[in-house]
């Protein structure tokens, strides 16, 4: 099975985004991890075609074009929604280990040559 190539982290607040991205880069050195402001999410999805997006607010574009995503604490709600490996679930009080598990279960986007 092909491995994930790109993860886009575009959640709020910037300090959370930067911390999550740093942990992913250290834990998963073979995967490119990109950061974006939440306002740039759709543009970066079109540019990068990530295998996984972590964001604060899911957009129709992310839902339609990204094979795996995590809507992390939308509107400061304690619940987060995961769509990973074709399965949707809701989790409460997500921590870094949950995000790392999501990466390990995620399926890469289909690539065209």
Secondary structure, DSSP 8 states (H G I E B T S, - for coil): -----EEEEE-SSHHHHHHHHHHHHHH-TTSEEEE--GGGHHHHHHHH--SEEEESS--HHHHHH-SSEEE-SGGG-SEEEEEETTEEEEEES--HHHHHHHHHH--------
